[in-house]
């Protein structure tokens, strides 16, 4: 680095790069540091959805009802790795408290505000970065096994309806019209036409990196280990012994962010939802829309690079080895749910989703210094909320009026 930049962004995933581009667009010089390089983490292997209708938090009474059944199955939609159970207990207690109805209502309101902002910012952001051709508007189909499961979902749909989200409920004939080839066990469904997606999340994130570089930005590989407030900025220390300085720092290192925040005295209860998937060849199934199998905790998505089967939640931290039996279990279920699906030739993946107990991200300034801005903890919604988060980070970096109230996303709320 030849000159001290205005901003160092830590993290070259979709949140970090979007924030870097937003800062760059406001005339700031920006350097991005990442331990592996662009699109190396969850930004590469997600389902590719801009899930603006997904306003209901994971922390909710509905999850509490399902959790005991799910936890019995070690390969099911929600599991806690036995070797990690004791360590995650304090986070699970906070998660349980966040499931109280009053807290859920607060989370829904906050999530909706961030979703509305992110949706409004998305298409202009795609236009500016030359990535608009990668956007798709194919909708999403959530399917249910029987009337009882469908009726259980209705409270969530009423909440979405109150926020102006368009959807329509379907029975077997309507499901088949939108997506032929589903097993008859799925008797009810709900189609959300306003569900956007990206052609491939890794290619999109790499395209953002290319745009950032083309506008004069620098991306360096560096494993950031510590921050230190200095006058008049922030010192950033890396594992290779380097120290770099900037006027401000944006910490957007995903699931690793809390380790770095701890070096300036901030203890943020960030945990890791380990996500699994298998990406099959493009001809594996004639998929017309993304399908959500909510009762089984996974989705099937059509990407430009293949058919991706993935999802579920494994709470197991950053250090345990992957358990790809989870990918295999989801693929077997997908075969039975989509009888024409060809399971051969798939590529397995596991990545870390950064998750806070109340399902809301941390967006705001550090306690130790206003020159460090946090932007992490988006859970399943990093791609979805990337453009909105970038707008807020840009506002914070330049002292502009914030687009929405961010008190609910305060990193100090715990």
URZILIN-V150992 format. One record per pair of residues at least 24 apart in sequence whose C-alpha atoms are under 10 Angstrom apart, sorted by the first residue. I is the first residue (numbers start at 0). J is the second residue. If there is no record, write none. Layout:
i: {I	I}
j: {J	J}
This chain:
i: {0	0	0	0	0	2	2	2	2	3	3	3	3	3	3	3	4	4	4	4	4	4	4	4	4	4	4	5	5	5	5	5	5	5	5	5	6	6	6	6	6	6	6	6	6	6	6	6	6	7	7	7	7	7	7	7	7	7	7	7	7	7	7	7	7	8	8	8	8	8	8	8	8	8	8	8	8	8	8	9	9	9	9	9	9	9	9	9	9	9	9	9	9	9	9	9	9	10	10	10	10	10	10	10	10	10	10	10	10	10	10	10	10	10	10	10	10	10	11	11	11	11	11	11	11	11	11	11	11	11	11	11	11	11	11	12	12	12	12	12	12	12	12	12	12	12	12	12	12	12	12	12	12	12	13	13	13	13	13	13	13	13	13	13	13	13	13	13	13	13	13	13	13	13	13	13	14	14	14	14	14	14	14	14	14	14	14	14	14	14	14	14	14	14	15	15	15	15	15	15	15	15	15	15	15	15	15	16	16	16	16	16	16	16	16	16	16	16	17	17	17	17	17	17	17	17	17	17	17	17	17	17	17	18	18	18	18	18	18	18	18	18	18	18	18	18	19	19	19	19	19	19	19	19	20	20	20	20	20	20	20	20	20	20	20	20	20	20	21	21	21	21	21	21	21	21	21	21	21	22	22	22	22	22	22	22	22	23	23	23	23	23	24	24	24	24	25	25	25	25	26	27	27	27	27	28	28	28	28	28	29	29	29	29	29	29	29	29	29	30	30	30	30	30	30	30	30	30	31	31	31	31	31	31	31	31	31	31	32	32	32	32	32	32	32	32	32	32	32	32	33	33	33	33	33	33	33	33	34	34	34	34	34	34	34	34	34	35	35	35	35	36	36	36	36	36	36	36	37	37	37	37	37	37	37	37	37	37	38	38	38	38	38	38	38	38	38	39	39	39	39	40	40	40	40	40	40	40	40	41	41	41	41	41	41	41	41	41	41	41	41	41	41	41	41	42	42	42	42	42	42	42	42	42	42	42	42	42	43	43	43	43	43	43	43	43	43	44	44	44	44	44	44	44	44	44	44	44	44	44	44	44	45	45	45	45	45	45	45	45	45	45	45	45	45	45	45	45	45	45	45	45	46	46	46	46	46	46	46	46	46	46	46	46	46	46	46	46	46	46	46	47	47	47	47	47	47	47	47	47	47	47	47	47	47	47	47	47	48	48	48	48	48	48	48	48	48	48	48	48	48	48	48	48	48	48	48	49	49	49	49	49	49	49	49	49	49	49	49	49	49	49	49	49	49	50	50	50	50	50	50	50	50	50	50	50	50	50	50	50	51	51	51	51	51	51	51	51	51	51	51	51	51	51	51	52	52	52	52	52	52	52	52	52	52	52	52	52	52	52	52	52	52	52	53	53	53	53	53	53	53	53	53	53	53	54	54	54	54	54	54	54	54	54	54	54	54	54	54	54	54	55	55	55	55	55	55	55	55	55	55	55	55	56	56	56	56	56	56	56	56	56	56	56	57	57	57	57	57	57	57	57	57	57	57	57	58	58	58	58	58	58	58	58	58	58	58	58	58	58	58	59	59	59	59	59	59	59	59	59	59	59	59	59	60	60	60	60	60	60	61	61	61	61	61	62	62	63	63	63	65	69	69	69	70	73	73	73	74	74	74	74	74	74	74	74	74	74	74	75	75	75	75	75	75	75	75	75	76	76	76	76	76	76	76	76	76	76	76	77	77	77	77	77	77	77	77	78	78	78	78	78	78	78	79	79	79	79	79	79	80	80	80	80	80	80	81	81	82	82	82	83	83	83	83	83	84	84	84	86	86	87	87	87	87	87	87	89	89	90	90	90	90	90	90	90	91	91	91	92	93	93	93	93	93	94	94	94	94	95	95	96	96	97	97	97	98	98	102	103	103	104	105	105	106	106	106	106	106	107	107	107	107	107	108	108	109	109	109	109	109	109	109	110	110	110	110	110	110	111	111	112	112	112	112	112	113	113	113	113	113	113	113	113	113	113	113	113	113	113	114	114	114	114	114	114	114	115	115	115	115	116	116	116	116	116	116	116	116	117	117	117	117	117	117	117	117	117	117	118	118	118	118	118	118	119	119	120	120	120	120	120	120	120	121	121	121	121	121	121	122	123	124	124	124	124	124	125	125	125	127	128	128	128	128	128	128	129	129	129	130	130	130	130	130	130	130	131	131	132	132	133	133	133	133	133	133	133	133	133	134	134	134	134	134	134	135	135	135	135	135	135	136	136	136	136	136	136	136	137	137	137	137	137	137	137	137	137	137	138	138	138	138	138	138	138	138	138	138	138	138	138	139	139	139	139	139	139	139	139	139	139	139	139	139	139	139	139	139	140	140	140	140	140	140	140	140	140	140	140	140	140	140	140	140	140	140	140	140	141	141	141	141	141	141	141	141	141	141	141	141	141	141	141	141	142	142	142	142	142	142	142	142	142	142	142	142	142	142	142	142	142	142	143	143	143	143	143	143	143	143	143	143	143	143	144	144	144	144	144	144	144	144	144	144	145	145	145	145	145	145	146	146	146	146	146	147	148	148	148	148	149	149	149	149	149	150	152	152	153	156	164	164	164	165	165	165	165	165	166	166	166	166	166	167	167	177	177	177	178	178	178	178	178	178	179	179	179	179	180	180	180	180	180	180	180	180	181	181	181	181	181	181	181	181	181	182	182	182	182	182	182	182	183	183	184	184	185	185	188	188	188	189	190	190	190	192	194	194	195	195	196	196	196	196	196	196	196	197	197	197	197	198	198	198	198	198	199	199	199	199	199	200	200	200	200	201	202	202	203	204	223	223	223	223	223	224	224	224	224	224	224	225	225	225	225	225	225	226	226	226	226	226	226	226	226	227	227	227	227	227	228	228	228	228	228	228	229	229	231	232	232	232	232	233	233	233	235	245	246	246	246	247	247	247	247	247	247	248	248	248	248	248	248	248	249	249	249	249	249	249	249	249	249	249	249	249	249	250	250	250	250	250	250	250	250	251	251	251	251	251	251	251	252	252	252	252	252	253	253	253	253	253	253	253	253	253	253	254	254	254	254	254	254	254	254	254	254	254	254	255	255	255	255	255	255	256	256	256	256	256	257	257	257	257	260	260	260	260	260	263	263	263	263	263	264	264	264	265	265	265	265	265	266	266	266	267	267	267	267	267	267	267	268	268	268	268	268	268	269	269	269	269	269	269	269	269	269	269	269	270	270	270	270	270	270	270	270	270	270	270	270	271	271	271	271	271	271	271	271	271	271	271	271	271	271	272	272	272	272	272	272	272	272	272	272	272	272	272	272	272	272	273	273	273	273	273	273	273	273	273	273	273	273	273	273	273	273	274	274	274	274	274	274	274	274	274	274	274	274	274	274	274	275	275	275	275	275	275	275	275	275	275	275	275	275	275	275	275	275	275	275	276	276	276	276	276	276	276	276	276	276	276	276	276	276	276	276	276	277	277	277	277	277	277	277	277	277	277	277	277	277	277	277	277	277	277	277	278	278	278	278	278	278	278	278	278	278	278	278	278	278	278	279	279	279	279	279	279	279	279	279	279	279	279	279	279	280	280	280	280	280	280	280	280	280	280	281	281	281	282	282	282	283	283	283	283	283	283	283	283	284	284	284	284	284	284	285	285	286	286	292	292	292	295	295	295	296	297	297	297	297	298	298	299	299	299	299	305	305	306	306	307	307	307	308	308	308	308	309	309	309	309	310	310	312	312	313	313	314	314	314	315	316	316	316	317	317	320	321	321	321	322	323	323	323	325	351	351	352	352	352	352	352	352	353	353	353	353	353	354	354	354	355	356	357	357	359	359	359	360	360	360	360	360	360	361	361	361	361	361	361	361	361	361	362	362	362	362	362	362	362	362	362	362	362	363	363	363	363	363	363	363	363	363	363	364	364	364	364	364	364	365	365	365	366	366	369	369	370	370	371	371	372	372	373	373	373	374	374	375	376	376}
j: {30	217	219	243	244	28	243	244	245	28	29	30	243	244	245	246	28	29	30	216	217	243	244	245	246	247	248	29	30	232	244	245	246	247	248	396	30	31	232	233	244	245	246	247	248	249	370	371	396	31	32	217	218	233	234	235	243	244	245	246	247	248	249	250	371	32	33	218	245	247	248	249	250	251	252	371	372	373	374	33	34	218	219	221	222	223	235	248	249	250	251	252	253	256	259	373	374	34	35	36	37	38	39	40	218	220	221	222	223	249	250	251	252	253	255	256	374	375	35	36	37	38	39	40	42	204	205	207	208	218	219	220	251	252	253	36	37	38	39	40	41	42	43	201	204	205	207	208	251	252	253	381	382	385	37	38	40	41	42	43	200	201	203	204	205	207	208	251	253	381	382	383	384	385	386	389	42	204	250	251	252	253	374	375	377	381	382	383	384	385	386	387	388	389	204	208	249	250	251	252	253	374	375	385	388	389	392	204	205	206	207	208	210	211	218	251	385	389	124	128	204	207	208	211	382	385	386	387	388	389	390	392	393	249	251	374	385	386	387	388	389	390	391	392	393	396	207	208	211	216	249	389	392	393	124	127	128	207	208	210	211	212	214	216	386	389	390	393	124	211	386	388	389	390	391	392	393	394	396	389	390	392	393	394	395	396	397	211	214	215	216	393	127	211	214	393	393	394	396	397	397	216	393	396	397	214	215	216	217	245	211	212	215	216	217	218	245	247	248	211	212	215	216	217	218	219	245	248	208	211	216	217	218	219	220	221	248	249	217	218	219	220	221	222	223	235	237	250	251	252	218	219	220	221	222	223	251	252	219	220	221	222	223	224	237	238	252	219	220	221	222	205	208	218	219	220	221	222	201	204	205	206	207	208	209	218	219	220	200	201	202	203	204	205	206	207	208	201	204	205	350	201	252	253	254	349	350	351	352	200	201	253	254	273	274	348	349	350	351	352	353	378	379	381	382	199	200	201	202	203	204	205	253	350	351	352	381	382	199	200	201	202	203	204	205	348	350	199	200	201	274	275	276	277	278	307	309	347	348	349	350	351	199	200	201	274	275	276	300	307	308	309	310	348	349	350	351	352	379	380	381	382	196	197	199	200	276	289	297	298	299	300	301	302	306	307	308	309	310	379	382	134	135	195	196	197	198	199	200	201	203	289	300	301	302	307	382	383	134	135	136	138	139	194	195	196	197	198	199	200	289	300	379	380	381	382	383	114	117	118	121	134	135	136	193	194	195	196	197	380	381	382	383	384	385	114	118	138	139	191	193	194	195	196	379	380	381	382	383	384	110	111	113	114	115	116	117	118	164	193	194	195	380	383	384	111	114	115	118	139	156	159	160	162	163	164	165	166	191	192	193	194	195	383	107	110	111	114	155	159	164	194	379	380	383	106	107	108	109	110	111	112	113	114	115	155	158	159	162	164	380	103	104	106	107	108	110	111	155	156	158	159	358	97	98	103	104	106	107	110	356	357	358	359	94	97	98	103	106	354	356	357	358	359	378	379	93	94	95	96	97	98	99	102	103	106	355	356	357	358	359	94	95	96	97	98	99	100	102	103	104	106	357	358	95	97	98	99	100	103	98	151	152	154	155	95	98	94	95	98	294	294	295	296	313	313	324	325	311	312	313	322	323	324	325	326	327	328	329	295	296	297	311	312	313	325	328	329	293	294	295	296	297	310	311	312	313	325	329	272	295	296	310	311	312	313	314	272	273	311	312	313	314	315	272	312	313	314	315	316	313	314	315	316	319	322	314	315	315	316	319	314	315	316	318	319	314	315	316	315	316	268	270	271	314	315	316	268	356	268	269	270	354	355	356	357	270	314	356	356	268	355	356	357	413	355	356	357	358	356	357	356	357	356	357	358	356	357	357	357	358	158	357	407	357	358	359	407	408	158	159	162	358	359	162	407	359	403	404	405	406	407	408	358	359	360	384	407	408	159	162	387	402	403	404	405	359	360	383	384	385	386	387	388	391	402	403	404	405	408	380	383	384	385	386	387	388	162	384	387	403	384	386	387	388	390	391	402	403	382	383	384	385	386	387	388	389	390	391	195	383	384	385	386	387	386	387	384	385	386	387	388	389	390	383	384	385	386	387	390	386	386	385	386	387	389	390	203	207	386	210	206	207	208	209	210	211	206	207	210	197	202	203	204	206	207	210	197	203	197	198	196	197	198	199	200	202	203	206	303	195	196	197	198	199	203	194	195	196	197	198	302	192	193	194	195	196	197	288	191	192	193	194	195	196	287	288	289	301	166	177	190	191	192	193	194	195	196	287	288	289	290	166	177	189	190	191	192	193	194	195	196	287	288	289	290	291	298	300	166	167	168	169	174	177	178	188	189	190	191	192	194	287	288	289	290	291	292	298	168	169	174	185	187	188	189	190	191	289	290	291	292	293	294	298	168	169	170	171	174	181	184	185	186	187	188	189	190	290	291	292	293	294	170	184	185	186	187	188	189	291	292	293	294	295	182	183	184	185	186	187	188	292	293	294	183	184	185	186	187	188	170	185	186	187	188	187	186	187	293	294	185	186	187	188	189	187	189	293	189	189	191	192	193	190	191	192	193	194	190	191	192	193	194	191	192	286	287	288	285	286	287	288	289	290	285	286	287	337	284	285	286	336	337	338	339	340	290	333	334	335	336	337	338	339	340	333	334	335	336	337	338	339	336	337	335	336	292	336	290	291	292	291	288	289	290	288	288	289	289	383	288	289	300	301	302	382	383	301	302	303	382	301	302	303	304	305	301	302	303	304	305	302	303	304	382	304	303	304	382	382	252	255	256	258	259	255	258	259	260	261	262	258	259	260	261	262	263	250	259	260	261	262	263	264	371	262	263	367	368	371	263	367	368	369	370	371	368	370	370	368	369	370	371	368	370	371	259	370	370	371	396	368	369	370	371	372	396	364	369	370	371	372	373	396	362	363	364	365	370	371	372	373	374	375	392	395	396	362	364	365	371	372	373	374	375	361	362	372	373	374	375	376	353	373	374	375	376	351	352	353	354	374	375	376	377	378	381	316	317	350	351	352	353	354	355	375	376	377	378	317	351	352	353	375	376	353	373	374	375	376	353	373	375	376	365	366	367	371	373	365	366	367	368	371	365	366	367	365	366	367	410	411	410	411	413	355	361	376	410	411	412	413	354	355	356	376	410	413	316	352	353	354	355	356	360	361	375	376	378	314	315	316	317	351	352	353	354	355	356	376	378	312	313	314	315	316	317	350	351	352	353	354	355	376	378	310	311	312	313	314	315	316	317	350	351	352	353	354	355	378	379	310	311	312	313	314	315	316	317	321	322	349	350	351	352	353	354	309	310	311	312	313	314	321	325	326	348	349	350	351	352	379	308	309	310	311	312	313	321	322	323	324	325	326	327	329	347	348	349	350	351	307	308	309	310	311	323	325	326	327	329	330	345	346	347	348	349	350	305	306	307	308	309	310	323	325	326	327	329	330	342	344	345	346	347	348	349	302	304	305	306	307	308	309	326	330	342	344	345	346	347	348	304	305	306	307	308	330	340	341	342	343	344	345	346	347	304	305	306	307	341	342	343	344	345	346	305	306	307	306	340	341	307	339	340	341	342	343	344	345	337	338	339	340	341	342	339	340	337	340	332	333	336	329	332	333	329	329	330	332	333	329	333	329	330	333	337	345	346	340	345	345	346	347	332	333	345	347	333	347	348	349	349	379	352	379	351	352	351	352	354	351	351	352	353	350	351	349	348	349	350	349	347	348	349	349	378	379	376	377	378	379	380	381	377	378	379	380	381	378	379	380	413	413	408	413	407	408	409	384	388	407	408	409	410	388	405	406	407	408	409	410	411	412	388	391	392	395	405	406	407	408	409	410	411	391	392	395	405	406	407	408	409	410	411	392	395	396	409	410	411	409	410	411	410	411	395	396	395	396	395	396	396	410	408	409	410	408	410	410	408	410}
